């Protein structure tokens, strides 16, 4: 390995571990670099064996498939040696190869995170902390279970699990107020309703149970912030999924805590724009998850 391992290299590899896979455009946004510089850097890391080139998928903006990267076994071992990753983690818990069949979902989750990072970079009043369900950096050190997996009390002393794609808080630093959100990235693969369960309706009902039992309060300990309630966000991958998803949620009243948007809206206005339909009520004006701090915050165009 001829590459000099700098802190910048370690940070990049850590991002790849955390996001599991990142496209060239996503890396350029995260690193605030041009695509040409990012392409050159990733080519070098692939040649050095620290990073693997994964099969590409169509971008969320409908463009050509672009290069998608994940950590190699050598890259994972380097992070272990630097104590940036737990020694017990298997390659499949870190590398992106085993997620290839879910690449579109994983990359859309990545875009959500990048938009959230961008929002906080452009507004000094805001801070955010986030955990995802499959990041090797977001596992319980005692059990190895995702930190976002919450046990919710059910009937007859039973429990059900609520595991969002991501859980995060946004903090208004001027007023020391934090809001809790759960995110579900919806690719249209789950049935909206089903007699056998395992559908969107059941998922929402579990979140309702989480709300009623205040099981979500465990995040007060995780992030050291008082929390009153939460919003459940659905990010639909397309308009064709957004419309029936809204109809399903609207029929589950009370469901005002469930807010829905689509990927095209997110790319157009950012996560803080007035892009969200509360309770699936498409006949009402769209709202912002930031309420009075609402503002568009789309990503800047990348330069070569």
C-alpha positions in Angstrom: 0.0 0.0 0.0 1.8 3.1 -1.2 -0.9 5.7 -0.3 0.1 7.8 2.7 -2.8 7.3 5.2 -3.9 10.8 6.2 -6.7 11.8 8.5 -8.6 12.9 5.4 -8.3 9.4 4.0 -9.5 7.9 7.3 -12.4 10.3 7.4 -13.4 9.3 3.9 -13.2 5.6 4.6 -15.2 6.1 7.8 -17.9 7.9 5.8 -18.0 4.9 3.4 -18.4 2.6 6.4 -21.2 4.7 7.9 -23.2 5.1 4.7 -22.3 1.6 3.6 -22.2 2.7 -0.1 -21.8 6.1 -1.7 -22.1 7.2 -5.3 -19.5 9.6 -6.9 -22.0 12.5 -6.7 -22.7 11.8 -3.0 -19.0 11.7 -2.2 -18.5 15.0 -4.0 -21.3 16.6 -2.0 -20.1 15.2 1.3 -16.5 16.2 0.7 -17.4 19.6 -0.8 -15.2 18.7 -3.9 -15.7 18.8 -7.6 -16.6 15.6 -9.4 -13.3 15.5 -11.2 -11.3 15.7 -8.0 -13.5 13.1 -6.3 -13.3 10.8 -9.3 -9.5 11.0 -9.3 -9.3 10.4 -5.5 -11.7 7.4 -5.6 -9.8 5.8 -8.6 -6.6 6.0 -6.5 -8.3 4.4 -3.5 -9.7 1.6 -5.6 -6.2 1.0 -7.1 -4.8 0.9 -3.6 -7.3 -1.8 -2.6 -9.0 0.3 0.2 -12.2 0.8 -1.7 -14.3 -1.4 -4.1 -16.3 -0.3 -7.1 -19.8 -1.6 -6.8 -22.4 -2.1 -9.5 -24.1 1.2 -10.3 -27.8 2.0 -10.3 -29.8 4.8 -11.9 -29.4 8.1 -10.0 -32.5 9.5 -8.2 -32.5 12.4 -10.7 -32.9 10.0 -13.6 -29.4 10.4 -14.9 -27.0 7.8 -16.1 -25.7 5.1 -13.7 -22.6 6.4 -12.0 -19.9 4.7 -10.0 -20.9 3.5 -6.5 -18.2 2.7 -3.9 -18.0 0.6 -0.8 -15.2 -0.4 1.6 -12.9 -3.3 0.7 -11.7 -5.9 3.3 -8.4 -4.0 3.3 -10.1 -0.7 4.0 -12.1 -2.3 6.8 -9.0 -3.7 8.3 -7.4 -0.3 8.2 -10.3 1.2 10.1 -10.1 -1.6 12.6 -6.4 -0.9 13.2 -7.2 2.7 13.7 -9.9 1.7 16.2 -12.5 3.4 14.1 -14.4 0.1 13.7 -15.1 -2.7 16.2 -12.8 -5.7 15.7 -15.7 -8.1 15.9 -17.6 -6.7 12.9 -17.9 -9.0 10.0 -17.2 -7.8 6.5 -20.9 -8.2 5.6 -21.8 -5.7 8.3 -19.6 -3.0 6.8 -18.9 -3.6 3.1 -21.4 -2.5 0.5 -21.3 -5.6 -1.7 -24.1 -7.4 0.2 -26.3 -4.4 -0.2 -26.2 -4.3 -3.9 -29.7 -5.7 -4.3 -30.9 -2.9 -2.1 -28.7 -0.2 -3.7 -31.5 2.1 -4.7 -32.9 2.1 -1.2 -29.5 2.6 0.4 -28.5 5.4 -1.9 -31.8 7.3 -1.4 -31.2 7.0 2.4 -27.7 8.4 1.7 -29.2 11.3 -0.2 -31.5 12.1 2.7 -28.5 12.2 5.1 -26.5 14.4 2.7 -29.4 16.9 2.5 -29.7 16.9 6.3 -25.9 17.6 6.6 -26.2 20.3 4.0 -29.1 22.0 5.9 -27.1 22.2 9.1 -24.0 23.5 7.3 -26.0 26.3 5.8 -27.9 27.3 9.0 -25.8 27.9 12.0 -28.8 27.8 14.3 -29.4 24.1 13.5 -27.6 20.9 14.6 -28.6 17.4 13.9 -27.7 13.9 15.2 -28.6 10.8 13.3 -28.5 7.0 13.6 -29.3 4.6 10.8 -30.5 1.0 11.1 -27.5 -0.6 9.2 -24.5 1.5 9.9 -21.7 -0.4 11.7 -21.1 2.8 13.6 -24.6 2.8 15.1 -24.7 -0.6 16.8 -25.1 -1.2 20.5 -21.6 -2.1 21.9 -23.2 -4.6 24.3 -25.5 -6.5 21.9 -24.5 -5.6 18.4 -28.1 -4.7 17.7 -28.9 -1.4 15.9 -29.3 1.4 18.4 -32.4 2.5 16.6 -34.2 -0.8 17.3 -36.7 0.0 20.0 -38.7 -2.5 22.0 -42.3 -1.4 22.4 -44.6 -2.9 25.0 -47.6 -4.8 23.6 -50.5 -6.8 24.9 -49.9 -9.7 27.4 -46.4 -8.5 28.3 -45.2 -9.0 24.8 -43.1 -6.6 22.8 -42.8 -5.5 19.2 -39.8 -3.9 17.6 -39.7 -0.6 15.8 -36.7 -0.2 13.6 -36.7 2.9 11.3 -34.3 3.4 8.5 -33.0 6.3 10.5 -33.8 8.2 13.7 -32.6 11.8 14.1 -33.1 15.0 16.0 -32.8 18.5 14.7 -31.9 21.1 17.4 -32.7 24.8 17.3 -29.6 25.9 19.2 -30.9 29.4 19.8 -33.8 28.0 21.8 -32.3 24.7 23.0 -35.2 22.8 21.5 -34.9 19.4 19.8 -37.4 17.6 17.6 -37.3 13.8 17.1 -38.0 12.2 13.8 -38.1 8.7 12.4 -37.5 8.1 8.7 -38.8 5.4 6.5 -37.4 5.3 2.9 -40.2 3.8 0.9 -39.3 2.2 -2.5 -42.8 0.8 -3.1 -41.8 -2.8 -2.3 -44.0 -3.2 0.8 -47.7 -3.6 0.4 -49.8 -0.7 1.7 -52.1 -3.2 3.4 -52.2 -7.0 3.7 -54.2 -9.6 5.5 -50.9 -11.2 6.5 -49.4 -8.1 8.0 -45.9 -6.9 7.2 -47.4 -3.9 5.5 -47.3 -0.1 5.8 -50.5 0.0 7.9 -48.9 -2.4 10.5 -45.7 -0.3 10.5 -47.6 2.9 11.2 -49.6 1.2 14.0 -46.3 0.1 15.6 -45.2 3.7 15.6 -48.5 4.7 17.1 -47.9 2.2 19.9 -44.4 3.6 20.3 -45.9 7.1 20.7 -48.6 6.0 23.2 -46.2 4.0 25.4 -43.6 6.8 25.2 -41.0 4.1 24.2 -39.4 6.8 22.1 -38.2 8.5 25.3 -35.1 6.3 25.2 -33.7 8.8 22.7 -33.6 11.4 25.5 -30.8 9.3 27.1 -29.1 8.6 23.7 -28.9 12.2 22.8 -29.2 14.0 26.1 -32.2 16.2 25.0 -35.8 16.4 26.3 -38.2 15.1 23.7 -42.0 15.5 23.4 -43.4 13.2 20.8 -42.0 12.6 17.3 -42.9 12.7 13.7 -42.7 9.8 11.4 -41.4 10.7 7.9 -42.0 8.7 4.8 -39.7 9.5 1.9 -41.3 7.9 -1.2 -39.0 7.1 -4.1 -41.5 8.3 -6.7 -44.7 10.3 -7.3 -46.5 7.0 -8.2 -45.8 5.7 -4.7 -46.3 9.0 -3.0 -50.0 9.3 -4.0 -51.3 5.9 -2.7 -49.1 6.2 0.3 -50.8 9.4 1.2 -54.2 7.8 0.7 -53.3 4.9 3.0 -52.1 7.2 5.8 -55.1 9.5 5.5 -57.4 6.5 6.0 -55.6 5.7 9.3 -56.7 8.8 11.1 -55.5 9.9 13.6 -52.3 10.0 11.7 -51.2 13.6 11.8 -47.8 12.6 13.1 -47.1 10.9 9.8 -45.6 13.2 7.2 -44.9 12.2 3.6 -42.9 13.5 0.7 -41.2 12.2 -2.4 -37.6 12.1 -3.6 -38.2 14.7 -6.4 -39.6 17.2 -3.8 -36.5 16.6 -1.6 -34.1 17.3 -4.4 -36.0 20.4 -5.5 -36.3 22.1 -2.1 -34.2 20.2 0.4 -35.6 18.4 3.5 -36.5 21.8 5.2 -38.7 23.1 2.4 -42.5 23.0 2.4 -42.6 19.6 0.8 -44.3 17.5 3.5 -47.9 16.3 3.5 -49.1 15.9 7.1 -51.3 12.9 7.7 -51.5 12.2 4.0 -53.9 15.2 3.6 -53.0 16.1 0.0 -55.8 18.7 0.0 -53.9 20.7 2.6 -50.9 23.0 2.1 -47.5 21.3 2.3 -45.6 22.0 5.4 -42.0 22.0 6.6 -40.5 19.8 9.3 -38.8 23.0 10.6 -42.1 24.8 11.2 -41.3 28.5 11.6 -37.7 28.0 10.4 -38.9 26.6 7.1 -36.8 27.4 4.1 -35.7 25.7 0.9 -32.2 24.2 1.2 -31.5 22.2 -2.0 -28.1 20.9 -2.7 -25.8 23.1 -4.7 -25.0 22.0 -8.3 -21.8 20.0 -8.5 -18.9 21.4 -10.6 -16.5 19.3 -12.5 
